[in-house]
Every structure is written in C-alpha cells, then in structure tokens.
Amino acid sequence: MGYRHDRDDIVRAGIDVVLEEGLGALSFGKVAKSLGISDRMVVYYFASKDVLITTVVTAMGAQLQELLEGAFPSRATADDLVRSAWPILASSKVDSLMAVYFEIVGLASAKKEPYVALSVALVEAWVTWISDLVIGDSAAERRRLALSVVARVDGLLMVRQVCGARAANDAARALGIID
C-alpha cells in the first residue's frame, strides 16, 4: 500500500501550486496531481475550493508571520516596526508571497468571494498582531498605529510588486525607513 497523504501534505502542496503559478491556478486537480493522488483525496479534507483557498492562504500568512517574529522587537514604535519589517519583506524570497497577497486584495476589490472575507481576515490578523507589539497609550491608539504600519508596509510592497525593488527602496528611503 502506498503513502497516504494527510491534510498538512495537501496544504503544503497547495502552497507550492500557489507560489509557482498564482492563486488562480489553485485547484483540487493541480494539488492532487502534484502529490500523485486523486482529486477525491483532496476533497476528503477540503469540502470546497473556497475552504482549500482559505486554508492555504492562512498557512502562507502564518509562514510570513513566523519569518517576521524574530525581526520585530517585543515593544517598539510604529516607525521602528516598519524599519524592522522592511528588510525582510523587501527580499526576493518574500516576493512570491506578496504577489499572492496582492492577488487576493485585487480579487477582493472586485468583490469576489472568498477573497473579500479572506483579505479582511488577513489584514485584521496583522493589525491585531502588530497592536500587541506597538507602543501606544491605549488599545485604540495601538490599533491606529498598527494600521499605519500595515498601510506603510503594504504601500511599499505594492510599489515593489508593480515598479520593482529599486523604486520601493527609493520610496522607503524617502519615508526614512532605510538610509
């Protein structure tokens, strides 16, 4: 009897498909083919494509958060958090993750589900996480500051995706994020 893939194997295969071909290419068939299993095995663990998409994207977000955890000081100003995050996020190894993020945001802007709910959940998760790290006088102030961190980083990353690394670094320099 051959190896039976579990849910985690399928999620990892889904991440590989998305990173190689984009979120639009994610399907039960592609994931199954990459593992050498039938589509039914993927459907066994994921009742719908929306569930597969949400699970894969959530796992990708967790990977990115792990990458950033070591870079962020435990308590810092919003400016320091942006400065700490930028060198990691502005690396070629993160570009494919960011391309997927902006694909989700674009699809959400077109009011397509599950991308609307997914983009809201992703941004909210980041804001909640950063709110716990940023220095502020109240929970409301920490949330506002966390939103400003996400807005600055996302803006720079969008410039990086659209205009390239040099343009994004020029913008980061103009914002005082890098020297």
CYANA upper distance limits for C-alpha pairs under 8 A (distance plus 0.5 A):
  5 HIS  CA      9 ASP  CA      6.28
  5 HIS  CA     10 ILE  CA      7.47
  5 HIS  CA     35 LEU  CA      8.43
  6 ASP  CA     10 ILE  CA      7.00
  7 ARG  CA     11 VAL  CA      6.75
  7 ARG  CA     45 TYR  CA      6.64
  8 ASP  CA     12 ARG  CA      6.67
  9 ASP  CA     13 ALA  CA      6.66
 10 ILE  CA     14 GLY  CA      6.56
 10 ILE  CA     31 VAL  CA      7.33
 10 ILE  CA     32 ALA  CA      8.34
 10 ILE  CA     35 LEU  CA      8.26
 10 ILE  CA     42 VAL  CA      7.40
 11 VAL  CA     15 ILE  CA      6.71
 11 VAL  CA     52 LEU  CA      8.35
 11 VAL  CA     55 THR  CA      7.69
 11 VAL  CA     56 VAL  CA      6.14
 11 VAL  CA     59 ALA  CA      8.18
 12 ARG  CA     16 ASP  CA      6.80
 12 ARG  CA     56 VAL  CA      8.24
 13 ALA  CA     17 VAL  CA      6.80
 13 ALA  CA     31 VAL  CA      6.27
 13 ALA  CA     34 SER  CA      7.24
 13 ALA  CA     35 LEU  CA      7.56
 14 GLY  CA     18 VAL  CA      6.71
 14 GLY  CA     26 LEU  CA      7.24
 14 GLY  CA     31 VAL  CA      6.09
 14 GLY  CA     52 LEU  CA      8.49
 14 GLY  CA     56 VAL  CA      6.62
 15 ILE  CA     19 LEU  CA      6.55
 15 ILE  CA     56 VAL  CA      6.39
 15 ILE  CA     57 VAL  CA      8.18
 15 ILE  CA     59 ALA  CA      8.50
 15 ILE  CA     60 MET  CA      7.45
 16 ASP  CA     20 GLU  CA      6.54
 17 VAL  CA     21 GLU  CA      6.28
 17 VAL  CA     22 GLY  CA      7.57
 17 VAL  CA     23 LEU  CA      8.36
 17 VAL  CA     25 ALA  CA      7.63
 17 VAL  CA     26 LEU  CA      6.73
 17 VAL  CA     30 LYS  CA      7.74
 17 VAL  CA     31 VAL  CA      7.38
 18 VAL  CA     22 GLY  CA      4.92
 18 VAL  CA     23 LEU  CA      5.35
 18 VAL  CA     24 GLY  CA      8.26
 18 VAL  CA     25 ALA  CA      7.23
 18 VAL  CA     26 LEU  CA      6.52
 18 VAL  CA    100 VAL  CA      7.92
 19 LEU  CA     23 LEU  CA      8.26
 19 LEU  CA     96 SER  CA      6.34
 19 LEU  CA     97 LEU  CA      7.34
 19 LEU  CA    100 VAL  CA      7.95
 21 GLU  CA     25 ALA  CA      6.36
 21 GLU  CA     26 LEU  CA      8.47
 22 GLY  CA     26 LEU  CA      7.74
 22 GLY  CA     99 ALA  CA      8.43
 22 GLY  CA    100 VAL  CA      6.87
 23 LEU  CA     53 ILE  CA      8.40
 23 LEU  CA    100 VAL  CA      6.77
 23 LEU  CA    103 GLU  CA      7.69
 23 LEU  CA    104 ILE  CA      8.38
 25 ALA  CA     30 LYS  CA      8.28
 26 LEU  CA     30 LYS  CA      7.12
 26 LEU  CA     31 VAL  CA      7.74
 26 LEU  CA     53 ILE  CA      7.94
 27 SER  CA     31 VAL  CA      6.80
 27 SER  CA     49 LYS  CA      7.40
 28 PHE  CA     32 ALA  CA      6.49
 28 PHE  CA     39 ASP  CA      6.08
 28 PHE  CA     42 VAL  CA      6.55
 28 PHE  CA     43 VAL  CA      7.63
 28 PHE  CA     49 LYS  CA      7.73
 29 GLY  CA     33 LYS  CA      6.44
 29 GLY  CA     38 SER  CA      8.19
 29 GLY  CA     39 ASP  CA      5.96
 30 LYS  CA     34 SER  CA      6.63
 31 VAL  CA     35 LEU  CA      7.04
 31 VAL  CA     39 ASP  CA      8.42
 31 VAL  CA     42 VAL  CA      8.04
 32 ALA  CA     36 GLY  CA      6.44
 32 ALA  CA     37 ILE  CA      5.48
 32 ALA  CA     38 SER  CA      6.03
 32 ALA  CA     39 ASP  CA      5.81
 32 ALA  CA     41 MET  CA      8.01
 32 ALA  CA     42 VAL  CA      6.97
 33 LYS  CA     37 ILE  CA      6.66
 33 LYS  CA     38 SER  CA      7.76
 33 LYS  CA     39 ASP  CA      8.45
 37 ILE  CA     41 MET  CA      7.28
 38 SER  CA     42 VAL  CA      7.81
 39 ASP  CA     43 VAL  CA      6.84
 40 ARG  CA     44 TYR  CA      6.50
 41 MET  CA     45 TYR  CA      7.39
 42 VAL  CA     46 PHE  CA      6.56
 43 VAL  CA     47 ALA  CA      5.89
 43 VAL  CA     48 SER  CA      7.52
 46 PHE  CA     51 VAL  CA      6.43
 46 PHE  CA     52 LEU  CA      6.15
 47 ALA  CA     51 VAL  CA      7.13
 47 ALA  CA     52 LEU  CA      8.38
 48 SER  CA     52 LEU  CA      6.97
 49 LYS  CA     53 ILE  CA      6.55
 50 ASP  CA     54 THR  CA      6.55
 50 ASP  CA    114 PRO  CA      6.56
 51 VAL  CA     55 THR  CA      6.53
 52 LEU  CA     56 VAL  CA      6.55
 53 ILE  CA     57 VAL  CA      6.53
 54 THR  CA     58 THR  CA      6.46
 54 THR  CA    114 PRO  CA      8.02
 54 THR  CA    118 LEU  CA      7.24
 55 THR  CA     59 ALA  CA      6.69
 56 VAL  CA     60 MET  CA      6.76
 57 VAL  CA     61 GLY  CA      6.68
 58 THR  CA     62 ALA  CA      6.78
 58 THR  CA    122 LEU  CA      8.23
 59 ALA  CA     63 GLN  CA      6.83
 60 MET  CA     64 LEU  CA      6.89
 60 MET  CA     97 LEU  CA      7.81
 61 GLY  CA     65 GLN  CA      6.64
 61 GLY  CA    122 LEU  CA      8.00
 62 ALA  CA     66 GLU  CA      6.65
 63 GLN  CA     67 LEU  CA      6.84
 64 LEU  CA     68 LEU  CA      6.88
 64 LEU  CA     97 LEU  CA      8.44
 65 GLN  CA     69 GLU  CA      6.52
 66 GLU  CA     70 GLY  CA      7.96
 67 LEU  CA     71 ALA  CA      8.14
 67 LEU  CA     88 ILE  CA      8.35
 68 LEU  CA     72 PHE  CA      6.83
 68 LEU  CA     85 ALA  CA      7.12
 68 LEU  CA     88 ILE  CA      7.66
 71 ALA  CA     84 SER  CA      6.38
 71 ALA  CA     85 ALA  CA      7.08
 71 ALA  CA     88 ILE  CA      8.38
 72 PHE  CA     81 LEU  CA      6.73
 72 PHE  CA     84 SER  CA      6.43
 72 PHE  CA     85 ALA  CA      7.41
 72 PHE  CA    133 LEU  CA      8.43
 73 PRO  CA     81 LEU  CA      7.94
 73 PRO  CA     84 SER  CA      8.50
 73 PRO  CA    133 LEU  CA      7.92
 74 SER  CA    133 LEU  CA      6.07
 75 ARG  CA    132 ASP  CA      8.35
 75 ARG  CA    133 LEU  CA      5.25
 75 ARG  CA    134 VAL  CA      6.01
 75 ARG  CA    135 ILE  CA      6.47
 76 ALA  CA     80 ASP  CA      6.48
 76 ALA  CA     81 LEU  CA      6.79
 76 ALA  CA    133 LEU  CA      6.88
 76 ALA  CA    134 VAL  CA      5.59
 76 ALA  CA    135 ILE  CA      5.96
 77 THR  CA     81 LEU  CA      6.80
 77 THR  CA    134 VAL  CA      5.97
 77 THR  CA    135 ILE  CA      5.81
 77 THR  CA    136 GLY  CA      8.43
 78 ALA  CA     82 VAL  CA      6.84
 78 ALA  CA    134 VAL  CA      6.38
 78 ALA  CA    135 ILE  CA      7.86
 78 ALA  CA    145 LEU  CA      6.48
 78 ALA  CA    146 ALA  CA      7.38
 78 ALA  CA    148 SER  CA      7.95
 78 ALA  CA    149 VAL  CA      6.47
 79 ASP  CA     83 ARG  CA      6.73
 79 ASP  CA    149 VAL  CA      7.99
 79 ASP  CA    177 ILE  CA      8.04
 80 ASP  CA     84 SER  CA      6.53
 81 LEU  CA     85 ALA  CA      6.58
 81 LEU  CA    134 VAL  CA      7.95
 81 LEU  CA    149 VAL  CA      7.69
 82 VAL  CA     86 TRP  CA      6.49
 82 VAL  CA    149 VAL  CA      6.47
 82 VAL  CA    152 ARG  CA      8.03
 82 VAL  CA    153 VAL  CA      7.14
 82 VAL  CA    177 ILE  CA      7.44
 83 ARG  CA     87 PRO  CA      7.98
 83 ARG  CA    177 ILE  CA      5.68
 83 ARG  CA    178 ILE  CA      7.40
 84 SER  CA     88 ILE  CA      8.25
 85 ALA  CA     89 LEU  CA      6.57
 85 ALA  CA    153 VAL  CA      8.47
 86 TRP  CA     90 ALA  CA      6.11
 86 TRP  CA    153 VAL  CA      7.67
 86 TRP  CA    177 ILE  CA      8.19
 87 PRO  CA     91 SER  CA      7.17
 88 ILE  CA     94 VAL  CA      8.14
 89 LEU  CA     94 VAL  CA      6.44
 89 LEU  CA     95 ASP  CA      8.23
 89 LEU  CA    157 LEU  CA      8.17
 90 ALA  CA     94 VAL  CA      7.60
 90 ALA  CA     95 ASP  CA      7.99
 90 ALA  CA    157 LEU  CA      7.77
 90 ALA  CA    160 ARG  CA      8.23
 90 ALA  CA    165 ALA  CA      7.86
 91 SER  CA     95 ASP  CA      7.13
 92 SER  CA     96 SER  CA      8.29
 94 VAL  CA     98 MET  CA      6.82
 95 ASP  CA     99 ALA  CA      6.61
 95 ASP  CA    161 GLN  CA      7.93
 96 SER  CA    100 VAL  CA      6.92
 97 LEU  CA    101 TYR  CA      6.83
 98 MET  CA    102 PHE  CA      6.66
 98 MET  CA    157 LEU  CA      7.78
 98 MET  CA    161 GLN  CA      8.21
 99 ALA  CA    103 GLU  CA      6.61
 99 ALA  CA    161 GLN  CA      7.34
100 VAL  CA    104 ILE  CA      6.75
101 TYR  CA    105 VAL  CA      6.81
102 PHE  CA    106 GLY  CA      6.46
102 PHE  CA    158 MET  CA      7.99
103 GLU  CA    107 LEU  CA      6.70
104 ILE  CA    108 ALA  CA      6.55
104 ILE  CA    115 TYR  CA      6.15
104 ILE  CA    118 LEU  CA      8.19
104 ILE  CA    119 SER  CA      6.91
105 VAL  CA    109 SER  CA      6.57
105 VAL  CA    115 TYR  CA      7.63
105 VAL  CA    116 VAL  CA      8.17
105 VAL  CA    119 SER  CA      6.46
106 GLY  CA    110 ALA  CA      6.98
107 LEU  CA    111 LYS  CA      7.06
107 LEU  CA    112 LYS  CA      6.11
107 LEU  CA    113 GLU  CA      8.45
107 LEU  CA    115 TYR  CA      6.47
107 LEU  CA    116 VAL  CA      7.91
108 ALA  CA    112 LYS  CA      5.89
108 ALA  CA    113 GLU  CA      7.50
108 ALA  CA    114 PRO  CA      8.47
108 ALA  CA    115 TYR  CA      5.28
108 ALA  CA    116 VAL  CA      4.69
108 ALA  CA    117 ALA  CA      8.33
108 ALA  CA    119 SER  CA      7.15
109 SER  CA    116 VAL  CA      7.82
111 LYS  CA    115 TYR  CA      8.12
111 LYS  CA    116 VAL  CA      6.58
112 LYS  CA    116 VAL  CA      6.64
113 GLU  CA    117 ALA  CA      7.30
114 PRO  CA    118 LEU  CA      6.46
115 TYR  CA    119 SER  CA      6.28
116 VAL  CA    120 VAL  CA      6.85
117 ALA  CA    121 ALA  CA      6.64
118 LEU  CA    122 LEU  CA      6.59
119 SER  CA    123 VAL  CA      6.65
120 VAL  CA    124 GLU  CA      6.48
121 ALA  CA    125 ALA  CA      6.50
122 LEU  CA    126 TRP  CA      6.86
123 VAL  CA    127 VAL  CA      6.63
123 VAL  CA    150 VAL  CA      8.33
124 GLU  CA    128 THR  CA      6.51
125 ALA  CA    129 TRP  CA      6.63
126 TRP  CA    130 ILE  CA      6.53
126 TRP  CA    150 VAL  CA      7.92
127 VAL  CA    131 SER  CA      6.36
127 VAL  CA    143 ARG  CA      7.20
127 VAL  CA    146 ALA  CA      5.80
127 VAL  CA    147 LEU  CA      6.38
127 VAL  CA    150 VAL  CA      7.51
128 THR  CA    132 ASP  CA      7.21
128 THR  CA    143 ARG  CA      7.82
128 THR  CA    146 ALA  CA      8.17
129 TRP  CA    133 LEU  CA      7.51
130 ILE  CA    134 VAL  CA      6.61
130 ILE  CA    146 ALA  CA      5.85
131 SER  CA    139 ALA  CA      8.12
131 SER  CA    142 ARG  CA      5.60
131 SER  CA    143 ARG  CA      5.76
131 SER  CA    145 LEU  CA      7.89
131 SER  CA    146 ALA  CA      5.71
132 ASP  CA    142 ARG  CA      8.11
134 VAL  CA    142 ARG  CA      6.56
134 VAL  CA    145 LEU  CA      7.61
134 VAL  CA    146 ALA  CA      7.28
135 ILE  CA    142 ARG  CA      7.02
136 GLY  CA    141 GLU  CA      6.09
136 GLY  CA    142 ARG  CA      5.37
136 GLY  CA    145 LEU  CA      8.14
137 ASP  CA    141 GLU  CA      6.72
137 ASP  CA    142 ARG  CA      7.66
138 SER  CA    142 ARG  CA      6.65
139 ALA  CA    143 ARG  CA      6.64
140 ALA  CA    144 ARG  CA      6.82
141 GLU  CA    145 LEU  CA      6.67
142 ARG  CA    146 ALA  CA      6.49
143 ARG  CA    147 LEU  CA      6.64
144 ARG  CA    148 SER  CA      6.83
145 LEU  CA    149 VAL  CA      6.86
146 ALA  CA    150 VAL  CA      6.83
147 LEU  CA    151 ALA  CA      6.53
148 SER  CA    152 ARG  CA      6.60
149 VAL  CA    153 VAL  CA      6.59
150 VAL  CA    154 ASP  CA      6.28
151 ALA  CA    155 GLY  CA      6.45
152 ARG  CA    156 LEU  CA      6.72
153 VAL  CA    157 LEU  CA      6.56
154 ASP  CA    158 MET  CA      6.50
155 GLY  CA    159 VAL  CA      6.84
156 LEU  CA    160 ARG  CA      6.70
156 LEU  CA    168 ALA  CA      6.07
156 LEU  CA    171 ALA  CA      7.51
156 LEU  CA    172 ALA  CA      7.41
157 LEU  CA    161 GLN  CA      6.63
157 LEU  CA    168 ALA  CA      7.52
158 MET  CA    162 VAL  CA      6.60
159 VAL  CA    163 CYS  CA      5.83
159 VAL  CA    164 GLY  CA      7.19
159 VAL  CA    165 ALA  CA      8.45
159 VAL  CA    167 ALA  CA      7.30
159 VAL  CA    168 ALA  CA      5.87
160 ARG  CA    164 GLY  CA      4.92
160 ARG  CA    165 ALA  CA      5.42
160 ARG  CA    166 ARG  CA      8.13
160 ARG  CA    167 ALA  CA      7.13
160 ARG  CA    168 ALA  CA      5.32
161 GLN  CA    165 ALA  CA      8.22
163 CYS  CA    167 ALA  CA      6.47
163 CYS  CA    168 ALA  CA      7.83
164 GLY  CA    168 ALA  CA      6.94
165 ALA  CA    169 ASN  CA      6.58
166 ARG  CA    170 ASP  CA      6.62
167 ALA  CA    171 ALA  CA      6.73
168 ALA  CA    172 ALA  CA      6.59
169 ASN  CA    173 ARG  CA      6.49
169 ASN  CA    178 ILE  CA      8.15
170 ASP  CA    174 ALA  CA      6.74
171 ALA  CA    175 LEU  CA      6.74
172 ALA  CA    176 GLY  CA      6.76
172 ALA  CA    177 ILE  CA      5.60
172 ALA  CA    178 ILE  CA      6.40
173 ARG  CA    177 ILE  CA      6.19
173 ARG  CA    178 ILE  CA      5.43
173 ARG  CA    179 ASP  CA      6.29
